[in-house]
Amino acid sequence: MSVMKGAEAAAIFGSKASNGVLIIKTKRLRRAEREKFNELLAKGTDEPVKEPVEETEEISKSRAADRWRGE
């Protein structure tokens, strides 16, 4: 599996790929499996994935911001 991001992905796969592309190399699939896999890939999304932030990290950032503001 490999990841392509930004201009590199957009140049090869078009503007919808500018957020990034996952390239997955698989074993040879049977015809029915291949059709199901292609249908799944075609759905895709144009929105970037938001990664969850651990509560402790979020609290520590908030406290650091408060200290910086003098609160």
CHARMM internal coordinates of N, CA and C (Angstrom, degrees):
IC EDIT
DIST 1 N 1 CA 1.4388
DIST 1 CA 1 C 1.5242
ANGL 1 N 1 CA 1 C 107.57
DIST 1 C 2 N 1.3102
ANGL 1 CA 1 C 2 N 116.99
DIHE 1 N 1 CA 1 C 2 N 139.63
DIST 2 N 2 CA 1.4611
ANGL 1 C 2 N 2 CA 121.17
DIHE 1 CA 1 C 2 N 2 CA 176.13
DIST 2 CA 2 C 1.5257
ANGL 2 N 2 CA 2 C 109.53
DIHE 1 C 2 N 2 CA 2 C -139.26
DIST 2 C 3 N 1.3272
ANGL 2 CA 2 C 3 N 115.48
DIHE 2 N 2 CA 2 C 3 N 161.34
DIST 3 N 3 CA 1.4627
ANGL 2 C 3 N 3 CA 122.04
DIHE 2 CA 2 C 3 N 3 CA -176.73
DIST 3 CA 3 C 1.5198
ANGL 3 N 3 CA 3 C 108.89
DIHE 2 C 3 N 3 CA 3 C -122.06
DIST 3 C 4 N 1.3231
ANGL 3 CA 3 C 4 N 116.32
DIHE 3 N 3 CA 3 C 4 N 134.17
DIST 4 N 4 CA 1.4674
ANGL 3 C 4 N 4 CA 121.70
DIHE 3 CA 3 C 4 N 4 CA 173.80
DIST 4 CA 4 C 1.5215
ANGL 4 N 4 CA 4 C 106.78
DIHE 3 C 4 N 4 CA 4 C -120.42
DIST 4 C 5 N 1.3296
ANGL 4 CA 4 C 5 N 116.39
DIHE 4 N 4 CA 4 C 5 N 137.20
DIST 5 N 5 CA 1.4645
ANGL 4 C 5 N 5 CA 120.23
DIHE 4 CA 4 C 5 N 5 CA -178.87
DIST 5 CA 5 C 1.5215
ANGL 5 N 5 CA 5 C 110.75
DIHE 4 C 5 N 5 CA 5 C -129.00
DIST 5 C 6 N 1.3251
ANGL 5 CA 5 C 6 N 114.81
DIHE 5 N 5 CA 5 C 6 N 159.37
DIST 6 N 6 CA 1.4552
ANGL 5 C 6 N 6 CA 122.83
DIHE 5 CA 5 C 6 N 6 CA 170.14
DIST 6 CA 6 C 1.5108
ANGL 6 N 6 CA 6 C 115.43
DIHE 5 C 6 N 6 CA 6 C 62.30
DIST 6 C 7 N 1.3276
ANGL 6 CA 6 C 7 N 115.01
DIHE 6 N 6 CA 6 C 7 N -137.57
DIST 7 N 7 CA 1.4604
ANGL 6 C 7 N 7 CA 122.03
DIHE 6 CA 6 C 7 N 7 CA -172.86
DIST 7 CA 7 C 1.5249
ANGL 7 N 7 CA 7 C 112.04
DIHE 6 C 7 N 7 CA 7 C -62.67
DIST 7 C 8 N 1.3204
ANGL 7 CA 7 C 8 N 116.85
DIHE 7 N 7 CA 7 C 8 N -35.32
DIST 8 N 8 CA 1.4623
ANGL 7 C 8 N 8 CA 120.48
DIHE 7 CA 7 C 8 N 8 CA -179.93
DIST 8 CA 8 C 1.5310
ANGL 8 N 8 CA 8 C 110.63
DIHE 7 C 8 N 8 CA 8 C -60.41
DIST 8 C 9 N 1.3264
ANGL 8 CA 8 C 9 N 116.81
DIHE 8 N 8 CA 8 C 9 N -47.46
DIST 9 N 9 CA 1.4626
ANGL 8 C 9 N 9 CA 121.50
DIHE 8 CA 8 C 9 N 9 CA 179.57
DIST 9 CA 9 C 1.5261
ANGL 9 N 9 CA 9 C 110.79
DIHE 8 C 9 N 9 CA 9 C -67.55
DIST 9 C 10 N 1.3305
ANGL 9 CA 9 C 10 N 117.21
DIHE 9 N 9 CA 9 C 10 N -41.26
DIST 10 N 10 CA 1.4643
ANGL 9 C 10 N 10 CA 121.03
DIHE 9 CA 9 C 10 N 10 CA -179.22
DIST 10 CA 10 C 1.5208
ANGL 10 N 10 CA 10 C 111.29
DIHE 9 C 10 N 10 CA 10 C -64.96
DIST 10 C 11 N 1.3306
ANGL 10 CA 10 C 11 N 117.08
DIHE 10 N 10 CA 10 C 11 N -36.51
DIST 11 N 11 CA 1.4637
ANGL 10 C 11 N 11 CA 120.50
DIHE 10 CA 10 C 11 N 11 CA -179.52
DIST 11 CA 11 C 1.5261
ANGL 11 N 11 CA 11 C 111.32
DIHE 10 C 11 N 11 CA 11 C -64.72
DIST 11 C 12 N 1.3171
ANGL 11 CA 11 C 12 N 116.65
DIHE 11 N 11 CA 11 C 12 N -36.27
DIST 12 N 12 CA 1.4628
ANGL 11 C 12 N 12 CA 120.23
DIHE 11 CA 11 C 12 N 12 CA -176.89
DIST 12 CA 12 C 1.5269
ANGL 12 N 12 CA 12 C 112.19
DIHE 11 C 12 N 12 CA 12 C -89.28
DIST 12 C 13 N 1.3374
ANGL 12 CA 12 C 13 N 117.65
DIHE 12 N 12 CA 12 C 13 N -43.01
DIST 13 N 13 CA 1.4569
ANGL 12 C 13 N 13 CA 121.52
DIHE 12 CA 12 C 13 N 13 CA -171.48
DIST 13 CA 13 C 1.5249
ANGL 13 N 13 CA 13 C 114.55
DIHE 12 C 13 N 13 CA 13 C -108.91
DIST 13 C 14 N 1.3322
ANGL 13 CA 13 C 14 N 119.18
DIHE 13 N 13 CA 13 C 14 N -1.70
DIST 14 N 14 CA 1.4545
ANGL 13 C 14 N 14 CA 121.42
DIHE 13 CA 13 C 14 N 14 CA 178.51
DIST 14 CA 14 C 1.5161
ANGL 14 N 14 CA 14 C 112.90
DIHE 13 C 14 N 14 CA 14 C 98.89
DIST 14 C 15 N 1.3242
ANGL 14 CA 14 C 15 N 116.16
DIHE 14 N 14 CA 14 C 15 N 174.98
DIST 15 N 15 CA 1.4672
ANGL 14 C 15 N 15 CA 121.70
DIHE 14 CA 14 C 15 N 15 CA -172.58
DIST 15 CA 15 C 1.5297
ANGL 15 N 15 CA 15 C 113.48
DIHE 14 C 15 N 15 CA 15 C -64.33
DIST 15 C 16 N 1.3340
ANGL 15 CA 15 C 16 N 118.29
DIHE 15 N 15 CA 15 C 16 N -28.39
DIST 16 N 16 CA 1.4657
ANGL 15 C 16 N 16 CA 119.81
DIHE 15 CA 15 C 16 N 16 CA 179.15
DIST 16 CA 16 C 1.5251
ANGL 16 N 16 CA 16 C 111.82
DIHE 15 C 16 N 16 CA 16 C -65.99
DIST 16 C 17 N 1.3180
ANGL 16 CA 16 C 17 N 117.19
DIHE 16 N 16 CA 16 C 17 N -17.56
DIST 17 N 17 CA 1.4659
ANGL 16 C 17 N 17 CA 121.08
DIHE 16 CA 16 C 17 N 17 CA -178.01
DIST 17 CA 17 C 1.5187
ANGL 17 N 17 CA 17 C 112.61
DIHE 16 C 17 N 17 CA 17 C -92.89
DIST 17 C 18 N 1.3214
ANGL 17 CA 17 C 18 N 118.82
DIHE 17 N 17 CA 17 C 18 N 5.13
DIST 18 N 18 CA 1.4634
ANGL 17 C 18 N 18 CA 120.49
DIHE 17 CA 17 C 18 N 18 CA -175.58
DIST 18 CA 18 C 1.5260
ANGL 18 N 18 CA 18 C 112.90
DIHE 17 C 18 N 18 CA 18 C -64.24
DIST 18 C 19 N 1.3465
ANGL 18 CA 18 C 19 N 118.45
DIHE 18 N 18 CA 18 C 19 N -23.59
DIST 19 N 19 CA 1.4684
ANGL 18 C 19 N 19 CA 121.11
DIHE 18 CA 18 C 19 N 19 CA 176.11
DIST 19 CA 19 C 1.5191
ANGL 19 N 19 CA 19 C 112.05
DIHE 18 C 19 N 19 CA 19 C -76.97
DIST 19 C 20 N 1.3048
ANGL 19 CA 19 C 20 N 117.13
DIHE 19 N 19 CA 19 C 20 N -16.83
DIST 20 N 20 CA 1.4616
ANGL 19 C 20 N 20 CA 120.86
DIHE 19 CA 19 C 20 N 20 CA 178.72
DIST 20 CA 20 C 1.5186
ANGL 20 N 20 CA 20 C 111.70
DIHE 19 C 20 N 20 CA 20 C 133.87
DIST 20 C 21 N 1.3379
ANGL 20 CA 20 C 21 N 114.80
DIHE 20 N 20 CA 20 C 21 N 157.73
DIST 21 N 21 CA 1.4548
ANGL 20 C 21 N 21 CA 122.03
DIHE 20 CA 20 C 21 N 21 CA -178.90
DIST 21 CA 21 C 1.5198
ANGL 21 N 21 CA 21 C 108.30
DIHE 20 C 21 N 21 CA 21 C -138.27
DIST 21 C 22 N 1.3215
ANGL 21 CA 21 C 22 N 116.92
DIHE 21 N 21 CA 21 C 22 N 135.51
DIST 22 N 22 CA 1.4585
ANGL 21 C 22 N 22 CA 121.55
DIHE 21 CA 21 C 22 N 22 CA 171.40
DIST 22 CA 22 C 1.5166
ANGL 22 N 22 CA 22 C 107.77
DIHE 21 C 22 N 22 CA 22 C -98.26
DIST 22 C 23 N 1.3116
ANGL 22 CA 22 C 23 N 117.35
DIHE 22 N 22 CA 22 C 23 N 127.17
DIST 23 N 23 CA 1.4550
ANGL 22 C 23 N 23 CA 121.60
DIHE 22 CA 22 C 23 N 23 CA 177.21
DIST 23 CA 23 C 1.5207
ANGL 23 N 23 CA 23 C 106.82
DIHE 22 C 23 N 23 CA 23 C -108.13
DIST 23 C 24 N 1.3268
ANGL 23 CA 23 C 24 N 115.72
DIHE 23 N 23 CA 23 C 24 N 117.47
DIST 24 N 24 CA 1.4565
ANGL 23 C 24 N 24 CA 121.37
DIHE 23 CA 23 C 24 N 24 CA -176.68
DIST 24 CA 24 C 1.5203
ANGL 24 N 24 CA 24 C 108.37
DIHE 23 C 24 N 24 CA 24 C -115.64
DIST 24 C 25 N 1.3156
ANGL 24 CA 24 C 25 N 115.99
DIHE 24 N 24 CA 24 C 25 N 119.56
DIST 25 N 25 CA 1.4621
ANGL 24 C 25 N 25 CA 120.46
DIHE 24 CA 24 C 25 N 25 CA 175.93
DIST 25 CA 25 C 1.5201
ANGL 25 N 25 CA 25 C 107.49
DIHE 24 C 25 N 25 CA 25 C -94.03
DIST 25 C 26 N 1.3360
ANGL 25 CA 25 C 26 N 115.66
DIHE 25 N 25 CA 25 C 26 N 126.00
DIST 26 N 26 CA 1.4587
ANGL 25 C 26 N 26 CA 120.57
DIHE 25 CA 25 C 26 N 26 CA -177.17
DIST 26 CA 26 C 1.5155
ANGL 26 N 26 CA 26 C 110.23
DIHE 25 C 26 N 26 CA 26 C -121.32
DIST 26 C 27 N 1.3164
ANGL 26 CA 26 C 27 N 114.61
DIHE 26 N 26 CA 26 C 27 N 171.51
DIST 27 N 27 CA 1.4524
ANGL 26 C 27 N 27 CA 119.87
DIHE 26 CA 26 C 27 N 27 CA 172.05
DIST 27 CA 27 C 1.5187
ANGL 27 N 27 CA 27 C 107.44
DIHE 26 C 27 N 27 CA 27 C -72.27
DIST 27 C 28 N 1.3044
ANGL 27 CA 27 C 28 N 116.91
DIHE 27 N 27 CA 27 C 28 N 165.81
DIST 28 N 28 CA 1.4617
ANGL 27 C 28 N 28 CA 120.91
DIHE 27 CA 27 C 28 N 28 CA 179.16
DIST 28 CA 28 C 1.5320
ANGL 28 N 28 CA 28 C 109.30
DIHE 27 C 28 N 28 CA 28 C -63.02
DIST 28 C 29 N 1.3266
ANGL 28 CA 28 C 29 N 116.08
DIHE 28 N 28 CA 28 C 29 N 129.31
DIST 29 N 29 CA 1.4622
ANGL 28 C 29 N 29 CA 121.93
DIHE 28 CA 28 C 29 N 29 CA -178.71
DIST 29 CA 29 C 1.5234
ANGL 29 N 29 CA 29 C 110.75
DIHE 28 C 29 N 29 CA 29 C -98.66
DIST 29 C 30 N 1.3311
ANGL 29 CA 29 C 30 N 115.04
DIHE 29 N 29 CA 29 C 30 N 153.08
DIST 30 N 30 CA 1.4565
ANGL 29 C 30 N 30 CA 119.10
DIHE 29 CA 29 C 30 N 30 CA 171.91
DIST 30 CA 30 C 1.5265
ANGL 30 N 30 CA 30 C 108.53
DIHE 29 C 30 N 30 CA 30 C -71.57
DIST 30 C 31 N 1.3132
ANGL 30 CA 30 C 31 N 116.90
DIHE 30 N 30 CA 30 C 31 N 160.66
DIST 31 N 31 CA 1.4677
ANGL 30 C 31 N 31 CA 121.25
DIHE 30 CA 30 C 31 N 31 CA -174.41
DIST 31 CA 31 C 1.5314
ANGL 31 N 31 CA 31 C 112.50
DIHE 30 C 31 N 31 CA 31 C -54.24
DIST 31 C 32 N 1.3283
ANGL 31 CA 31 C 32 N 118.43
DIHE 31 N 31 CA 31 C 32 N -47.65
DIST 32 N 32 CA 1.4720
ANGL 31 C 32 N 32 CA 121.41
DIHE 31 CA 31 C 32 N 32 CA -178.46
DIST 32 CA 32 C 1.5256
ANGL 32 N 32 CA 32 C 110.65
DIHE 31 C 32 N 32 CA 32 C -63.23
DIST 32 C 33 N 1.3316
ANGL 32 CA 32 C 33 N 116.86
DIHE 32 N 32 CA 32 C 33 N -40.42
DIST 33 N 33 CA 1.4648
ANGL 32 C 33 N 33 CA 120.40
DIHE 32 CA 32 C 33 N 33 CA 178.76
DIST 33 CA 33 C 1.5201
ANGL 33 N 33 CA 33 C 110.74
DIHE 32 C 33 N 33 CA 33 C -66.07
DIST 33 C 34 N 1.3281
ANGL 33 CA 33 C 34 N 116.93
DIHE 33 N 33 CA 33 C 34 N -39.74
DIST 34 N 34 CA 1.4604
ANGL 33 C 34 N 34 CA 121.85
DIHE 33 CA 33 C 34 N 34 CA -178.96
DIST 34 CA 34 C 1.5271
ANGL 34 N 34 CA 34 C 110.43
DIHE 33 C 34 N 34 CA 34 C -64.08
DIST 34 C 35 N 1.3404
ANGL 34 CA 34 C 35 N 117.25
DIHE 34 N 34 CA 34 C 35 N -42.76
DIST 35 N 35 CA 1.4655
ANGL 34 C 35 N 35 CA 120.67
DIHE 34 CA 34 C 35 N 35 CA 179.49
DIST 35 CA 35 C 1.5281
ANGL 35 N 35 CA 35 C 110.97
DIHE 34 C 35 N 35 CA 35 C -64.02
DIST 35 C 36 N 1.3385
ANGL 35 CA 35 C 36 N 117.25
DIHE 35 N 35 CA 35 C 36 N -41.45
DIST 36 N 36 CA 1.4635
ANGL 35 C 36 N 36 CA 121.34
DIHE 35 CA 35 C 36 N 36 CA 179.18
DIST 36 CA 36 C 1.5296
ANGL 36 N 36 CA 36 C 110.15
DIHE 35 C 36 N 36 CA 36 C -65.22
DIST 36 C 37 N 1.3285
ANGL 36 CA 36 C 37 N 116.99
DIHE 36 N 36 CA 36 C 37 N -41.26
DIST 37 N 37 CA 1.4618
ANGL 36 C 37 N 37 CA 121.85
DIHE 36 CA 36 C 37 N 37 CA 179.68
DIST 37 CA 37 C 1.5263
ANGL 37 N 37 CA 37 C 110.94
DIHE 36 C 37 N 37 CA 37 C -65.22
DIST 37 C 38 N 1.3266
ANGL 37 CA 37 C 38 N 117.67
DIHE 37 N 37 CA 37 C 38 N -43.66
DIST 38 N 38 CA 1.4661
ANGL 37 C 38 N 38 CA 121.20
DIHE 37 CA 37 C 38 N 38 CA 178.77
DIST 38 CA 38 C 1.5249
ANGL 38 N 38 CA 38 C 111.46
DIHE 37 C 38 N 38 CA 38 C -63.40
DIST 38 C 39 N 1.3328
ANGL 38 CA 38 C 39 N 117.02
DIHE 38 N 38 CA 38 C 39 N -37.69
DIST 39 N 39 CA 1.4670
ANGL 38 C 39 N 39 CA 120.80
DIHE 38 CA 38 C 39 N 39 CA 177.36
DIST 39 CA 39 C 1.5278
ANGL 39 N 39 CA 39 C 110.54
DIHE 38 C 39 N 39 CA 39 C -64.26
DIST 39 C 40 N 1.3166
ANGL 39 CA 39 C 40 N 116.35
DIHE 39 N 39 CA 39 C 40 N -42.19
DIST 40 N 40 CA 1.4580
ANGL 39 C 40 N 40 CA 121.21
DIHE 39 CA 39 C 40 N 40 CA 178.56
DIST 40 CA 40 C 1.5274
ANGL 40 N 40 CA 40 C 110.58
DIHE 39 C 40 N 40 CA 40 C -62.55
DIST 40 C 41 N 1.3192
ANGL 40 CA 40 C 41 N 117.70
DIHE 40 N 40 CA 40 C 41 N -43.15
DIST 41 N 41 CA 1.4625
ANGL 40 C 41 N 41 CA 121.35
DIHE 40 CA 40 C 41 N 41 CA -179.96
DIST 41 CA 41 C 1.5201
ANGL 41 N 41 CA 41 C 112.27
DIHE 40 C 41 N 41 CA 41 C -67.46
DIST 41 C 42 N 1.3227
ANGL 41 CA 41 C 42 N 117.06
DIHE 41 N 41 CA 41 C 42 N -33.70
DIST 42 N 42 CA 1.4613
ANGL 41 C 42 N 42 CA 120.89
DIHE 41 CA 41 C 42 N 42 CA -176.85
DIST 42 CA 42 C 1.5249
ANGL 42 N 42 CA 42 C 111.97
DIHE 41 C 42 N 42 CA 42 C -66.90
DIST 42 C 43 N 1.3254
ANGL 42 CA 42 C 43 N 117.80
DIHE 42 N 42 CA 42 C 43 N -24.71
DIST 43 N 43 CA 1.4630
ANGL 42 C 43 N 43 CA 120.28
DIHE 42 CA 42 C 43 N 43 CA -179.29
DIST 43 CA 43 C 1.5182
ANGL 43 N 43 CA 43 C 110.79
DIHE 42 C 43 N 43 CA 43 C -65.69
DIST 43 C 44 N 1.3166
ANGL 43 CA 43 C 44 N 118.77
DIHE 43 N 43 CA 43 C 44 N -51.61
DIST 44 N 44 CA 1.4628
ANGL 43 C 44 N 44 CA 124.43
DIHE 43 CA 43 C 44 N 44 CA 174.23
DIST 44 CA 44 C 1.5212
ANGL 44 N 44 CA 44 C 115.53
DIHE 43 C 44 N 44 CA 44 C 44.79
DIST 44 C 45 N 1.3266
ANGL 44 CA 44 C 45 N 115.93
DIHE 44 N 44 CA 44 C 45 N -171.37
DIST 45 N 45 CA 1.4570
ANGL 44 C 45 N 45 CA 122.35
DIHE 44 CA 44 C 45 N 45 CA 177.26
DIST 45 CA 45 C 1.5176
ANGL 45 N 45 CA 45 C 109.49
DIHE 44 C 45 N 45 CA 45 C -155.08
DIST 45 C 46 N 1.3183
ANGL 45 CA 45 C 46 N 116.26
DIHE 45 N 45 CA 45 C 46 N 148.81
DIST 46 N 46 CA 1.4607
ANGL 45 C 46 N 46 CA 121.06
DIHE 45 CA 45 C 46 N 46 CA 178.35
DIST 46 CA 46 C 1.5197
ANGL 46 N 46 CA 46 C 111.74
DIHE 45 C 46 N 46 CA 46 C -99.55
DIST 46 C 47 N 1.3290
ANGL 46 CA 46 C 47 N 116.84
DIHE 46 N 46 CA 46 C 47 N -2.58
DIST 47 N 47 CA 1.4573
ANGL 46 C 47 N 47 CA 120.29
DIHE 46 CA 46 C 47 N 47 CA -177.29
DIST 47 CA 47 C 1.5248
ANGL 47 N 47 CA 47 C 110.47
DIHE 46 C 47 N 47 CA 47 C -100.25
DIST 47 C 48 N 1.3307
ANGL 47 CA 47 C 48 N 117.44
DIHE 47 N 47 CA 47 C 48 N 136.28
DIST 48 N 48 CA 1.4626
ANGL 47 C 48 N 48 CA 119.08
DIHE 47 CA 47 C 48 N 48 CA 176.92
DIST 48 CA 48 C 1.5285
ANGL 48 N 48 CA 48 C 110.79
DIHE 47 C 48 N 48 CA 48 C -67.13
DIST 48 C 49 N 1.2945
ANGL 48 CA 48 C 49 N 115.96
DIHE 48 N 48 CA 48 C 49 N 150.87
DIST 49 N 49 CA 1.4586
ANGL 48 C 49 N 49 CA 121.37
DIHE 48 CA 48 C 49 N 49 CA -179.89
DIST 49 CA 49 C 1.5233
ANGL 49 N 49 CA 49 C 109.39
DIHE 48 C 49 N 49 CA 49 C -80.49
DIST 49 C 50 N 1.3248
ANGL 49 CA 49 C 50 N 116.27
DIHE 49 N 49 CA 49 C 50 N 132.72
DIST 50 N 50 CA 1.4645
ANGL 49 C 50 N 50 CA 120.62
DIHE 49 CA 49 C 50 N 50 CA 176.08
DIST 50 CA 50 C 1.5217
ANGL 50 N 50 CA 50 C 107.47
DIHE 49 C 50 N 50 CA 50 C -89.96
DIST 50 C 51 N 1.3288
ANGL 50 CA 50 C 51 N 115.69
DIHE 50 N 50 CA 50 C 51 N 120.57
DIST 51 N 51 CA 1.4507
ANGL 50 C 51 N 51 CA 119.41
DIHE 50 CA 50 C 51 N 51 CA 179.26
DIST 51 CA 51 C 1.5258
ANGL 51 N 51 CA 51 C 109.35
DIHE 50 C 51 N 51 CA 51 C -82.30
DIST 51 C 52 N 1.3357
ANGL 51 CA 51 C 52 N 117.27
DIHE 51 N 51 CA 51 C 52 N 137.88
DIST 52 N 52 CA 1.4637
ANGL 51 C 52 N 52 CA 119.42
DIHE 51 CA 51 C 52 N 52 CA -179.31
DIST 52 CA 52 C 1.5236
ANGL 52 N 52 CA 52 C 111.31
DIHE 51 C 52 N 52 CA 52 C -67.06
DIST 52 C 53 N 1.3149
ANGL 52 CA 52 C 53 N 115.59
DIHE 52 N 52 CA 52 C 53 N 144.82
DIST 53 N 53 CA 1.4629
ANGL 52 C 53 N 53 CA 121.86
DIHE 52 CA 52 C 53 N 53 CA 177.43
DIST 53 CA 53 C 1.5153
ANGL 53 N 53 CA 53 C 107.09
DIHE 52 C 53 N 53 CA 53 C -106.95
DIST 53 C 54 N 1.3245
ANGL 53 CA 53 C 54 N 116.15
DIHE 53 N 53 CA 53 C 54 N 132.18
DIST 54 N 54 CA 1.4621
ANGL 53 C 54 N 54 CA 118.97
DIHE 53 CA 53 C 54 N 54 CA 178.27
DIST 54 CA 54 C 1.5220
ANGL 54 N 54 CA 54 C 109.17
DIHE 53 C 54 N 54 CA 54 C -64.34
DIST 54 C 55 N 1.3043
ANGL 54 CA 54 C 55 N 116.06
DIHE 54 N 54 CA 54 C 55 N 145.53
DIST 55 N 55 CA 1.4617
ANGL 54 C 55 N 55 CA 121.04
DIHE 54 CA 54 C 55 N 55 CA -177.44
DIST 55 CA 55 C 1.5251
ANGL 55 N 55 CA 55 C 111.18
DIHE 54 C 55 N 55 CA 55 C -57.91
DIST 55 C 56 N 1.3045
ANGL 55 CA 55 C 56 N 117.81
DIHE 55 N 55 CA 55 C 56 N -40.32
DIST 56 N 56 CA 1.4617
ANGL 55 C 56 N 56 CA 120.33
DIHE 55 CA 55 C 56 N 56 CA -177.94
DIST 56 CA 56 C 1.5267
ANGL 56 N 56 CA 56 C 111.06
DIHE 55 C 56 N 56 CA 56 C -65.01
DIST 56 C 57 N 1.3309
ANGL 56 CA 56 C 57 N 117.04
DIHE 56 N 56 CA 56 C 57 N -37.76
DIST 57 N 57 CA 1.4648
ANGL 56 C 57 N 57 CA 120.71
DIHE 56 CA 56 C 57 N 57 CA 178.38
DIST 57 CA 57 C 1.5265
ANGL 57 N 57 CA 57 C 110.20
DIHE 56 C 57 N 57 CA 57 C -66.27
DIST 57 C 58 N 1.3210
ANGL 57 CA 57 C 58 N 116.31
DIHE 57 N 57 CA 57 C 58 N -41.71
DIST 58 N 58 CA 1.4619
ANGL 57 C 58 N 58 CA 120.75
DIHE 57 CA 57 C 58 N 58 CA -179.94
DIST 58 CA 58 C 1.5307
ANGL 58 N 58 CA 58 C 110.69
DIHE 57 C 58 N 58 CA 58 C -64.42
DIST 58 C 59 N 1.3291
ANGL 58 CA 58 C 59 N 116.58
DIHE 58 N 58 CA 58 C 59 N -43.38
DIST 59 N 59 CA 1.4634
ANGL 58 C 59 N 59 CA 120.75
DIHE 58 CA 58 C 59 N 59 CA 179.18
DIST 59 CA 59 C 1.5187
ANGL 59 N 59 CA 59 C 110.65
DIHE 58 C 59 N 59 CA 59 C -64.15
DIST 59 C 60 N 1.3261
ANGL 59 CA 59 C 60 N 116.87
DIHE 59 N 59 CA 59 C 60 N -42.50
DIST 60 N 60 CA 1.4659
ANGL 59 C 60 N 60 CA 119.44
DIHE 59 CA 59 C 60 N 60 CA -179.32
DIST 60 CA 60 C 1.5312
ANGL 60 N 60 CA 60 C 111.17
DIHE 59 C 60 N 60 CA 60 C -64.23
DIST 60 C 61 N 1.3268
ANGL 60 CA 60 C 61 N 117.75
DIHE 60 N 60 CA 60 C 61 N -38.02
DIST 61 N 61 CA 1.4699
ANGL 60 C 61 N 61 CA 120.60
DIHE 60 CA 60 C 61 N 61 CA 177.34
DIST 61 CA 61 C 1.5266
ANGL 61 N 61 CA 61 C 110.51
DIHE 60 C 61 N 61 CA 61 C -66.21
DIST 61 C 62 N 1.3309
ANGL 61 CA 61 C 62 N 116.77
DIHE 61 N 61 CA 61 C 62 N -39.89
DIST 62 N 62 CA 1.4572
ANGL 61 C 62 N 62 CA 120.79
DIHE 61 CA 61 C 62 N 62 CA 179.33
DIST 62 CA 62 C 1.5256
ANGL 62 N 62 CA 62 C 111.11
DIHE 61 C 62 N 62 CA 62 C -64.01
DIST 62 C 63 N 1.3287
ANGL 62 CA 62 C 63 N 116.26
DIHE 62 N 62 CA 62 C 63 N -43.56
DIST 63 N 63 CA 1.4651
ANGL 62 C 63 N 63 CA 119.90
DIHE 62 CA 62 C 63 N 63 CA 179.20
DIST 63 CA 63 C 1.5219
ANGL 63 N 63 CA 63 C 111.67
DIHE 62 C 63 N 63 CA 63 C -65.64
DIST 63 C 64 N 1.3251
ANGL 63 CA 63 C 64 N 117.47
DIHE 63 N 63 CA 63 C 64 N -38.56
DIST 64 N 64 CA 1.4640
ANGL 63 C 64 N 64 CA 120.99
DIHE 63 CA 63 C 64 N 64 CA 178.06
DIST 64 CA 64 C 1.5263
ANGL 64 N 64 CA 64 C 110.11
DIHE 63 C 64 N 64 CA 64 C -64.02
DIST 64 C 65 N 1.3300
ANGL 64 CA 64 C 65 N 117.01
DIHE 64 N 64 CA 64 C 65 N -39.72
DIST 65 N 65 CA 1.4653
ANGL 64 C 65 N 65 CA 121.01
DIHE 64 CA 64 C 65 N 65 CA 178.38
DIST 65 CA 65 C 1.5240
ANGL 65 N 65 CA 65 C 110.47
DIHE 64 C 65 N 65 CA 65 C -65.26
DIST 65 C 66 N 1.3351
ANGL 65 CA 65 C 66 N 116.98
DIHE 65 N 65 CA 65 C 66 N -40.17
DIST 66 N 66 CA 1.4704
ANGL 65 C 66 N 66 CA 121.08
DIHE 65 CA 65 C 66 N 66 CA 177.51
DIST 66 CA 66 C 1.5272
ANGL 66 N 66 CA 66 C 110.90
DIHE 65 C 66 N 66 CA 66 C -62.09
DIST 66 C 67 N 1.3351
ANGL 66 CA 66 C 67 N 116.72
DIHE 66 N 66 CA 66 C 67 N -43.63
DIST 67 N 67 CA 1.4700
ANGL 66 C 67 N 67 CA 120.17
DIHE 66 CA 66 C 67 N 67 CA 179.06
DIST 67 CA 67 C 1.5255
ANGL 67 N 67 CA 67 C 110.71
DIHE 66 C 67 N 67 CA 67 C -63.60
DIST 67 C 68 N 1.3297
ANGL 67 CA 67 C 68 N 116.67
DIHE 67 N 67 CA 67 C 68 N -40.06
DIST 68 N 68 CA 1.4616
ANGL 67 C 68 N 68 CA 120.98
DIHE 67 CA 67 C 68 N 68 CA -178.73
DIST 68 CA 68 C 1.5335
ANGL 68 N 68 CA 68 C 110.67
DIHE 67 C 68 N 68 CA 68 C -64.30
DIST 68 C 69 N 1.3535
ANGL 68 CA 68 C 69 N 115.65
DIHE 68 N 68 CA 68 C 69 N -36.41
DIST 69 N 69 CA 1.4676
ANGL 68 C 69 N 69 CA 120.41
DIHE 68 CA 68 C 69 N 69 CA 179.05
DIST 69 CA 69 C 1.5259
ANGL 69 N 69 CA 69 C 111.62
DIHE 68 C 69 N 69 CA 69 C -80.55
DIST 69 C 70 N 1.3310
ANGL 69 CA 69 C 70 N 118.20
DIHE 69 N 69 CA 69 C 70 N -8.71
DIST 70 N 70 CA 1.4553
ANGL 69 C 70 N 70 CA 121.77
DIHE 69 CA 69 C 70 N 70 CA 179.62
DIST 70 CA 70 C 1.5105
ANGL 70 N 70 CA 70 C 113.53
DIHE 69 C 70 N 70 CA 70 C 83.72
DIST 70 C 71 N 1.2950
ANGL 70 CA 70 C 71 N 117.51
DIHE 70 N 70 CA 70 C 71 N 22.29
DIST 71 N 71 CA 1.4763
ANGL 70 C 71 N 71 CA 121.54
DIHE 70 CA 70 C 71 N 71 CA -179.03
DIST 71 CA 71 C 1.5079
ANGL 71 N 71 CA 71 C 110.85
DIHE 70 C 71 N 71 CA 71 C -93.29
END
COOR INIT
IC SEED 1 N 1 CA 1 C
IC BUILD
